[in-house]
Amino acid sequence: MLNLKINNVSIKGISTVVPKTELCLTDDKTLYDGNEKQLKRVMKSSGFNKRRVTDENTTASDLCYIAGKDLLENMNIPVDTIQGVIFVTQTPDYHIPATACILQDRLGITQASVAFDVNQGCAGYTYGLYIAASLVNSGLKRILLLVGDTSSKYTDMFKEHKSAPIFGDAGSATLLEFDTNAEPIYFDIGTDGSNYDVIMAKNGCFKNPVKKEDFYEDGTYKYKAQMDGMKVMEFTLDKVPKSINIVLDFANTSKEEIDYYIMHQANKFILQNIALNADIPIEKMPFETLSKYGNQSCTSIPSAICDAIRNDIQNRPLKLLLSGFGIGLSWVSCIIDTNKIYCSDIIEY
């Protein structure tokens, strides 16, 4: 495990955006060959019910743009004070250039700034916090962290089998800035690349480039997107409880001192078992967001913050433990203090 402490950095605001289109699992009569009882059992154990999906013309960068605009406007942040744009996603606008460069221009951020993409999934938000905090600690005054995915665009994930579609689309923006009065941020970071193929999309990049035979009759592309749910669960229940306890020990923080444990919204069963295995109170771990918006990949943590603890995070200081985990396989847990920050409601676009 990699344990790191970063000083002089605070989160000042968080905003989250979801598409307006809402789908319910019960709307798809083909799931489990139409076996309604089986579908309801899956919904009860997983917690999944509804999710939000974009139209064909809306991308993750569009959702993050709206989130970033909301953050800057409602916090009255001059765009010329932003010195960096980080865009964390698995669904960029293009292979090249980096979508962060496009967002820098769209948001009117000064050219005297750094801008780059990070290819990360379910651990993406906490990964992004580590990168952004490192840059702020190195001398940049303000960083705009944009984290979003439109996983629903991997349309073949559930086309060749009957598992329930769980992924929802979302985008977020988080403002980090230099602050000598900030409490340290503590991180525990890990990677297990030996299991890279547990969650992946095999086709469409340079290892397996696009071929004409890689299309369905309806014109959609065969990304060969796949997820081994059992192996993901085994990985999560092994690594994440350990990571939570490691970062608590590293920060010399008791479990009782944490106001909320905000996890990647993987599914209800996984979150309940993380709480059990890590011996942390389930009442401090919100998981209602996944039933409303689906598994939002890298955006699930900021979405859960805006959805579940918005009132608290705006009105009192909080000590949060955040943990993202998944594709890679990767995990990042961190402990961060907030002090009455701006937090949007869930914005529809």
Beta strands, then each sheet from edge to edge (+ up, - down):
strand 1: 2-6
strand 2: 9-18
strand 3: 22-24
strand 4: 50-52
strand 5: 84-88
strand 6: 114-118
strand 7: 142-149
strand 8: 170-178
strand 9: 185-191
strand 10: 199-201
strand 11: 225-227
strand 12: 260-263
strand 13: 317-326
strand 14: 330-339
strand 15: 342-348
sheet 1: 1+ 9- 14+ 13- 12-
sheet 2: 6+ 5+ 7+ 8- 2+ 15+
sheet 3: 3+ 4-
sheet 4: 10+ 11-
end
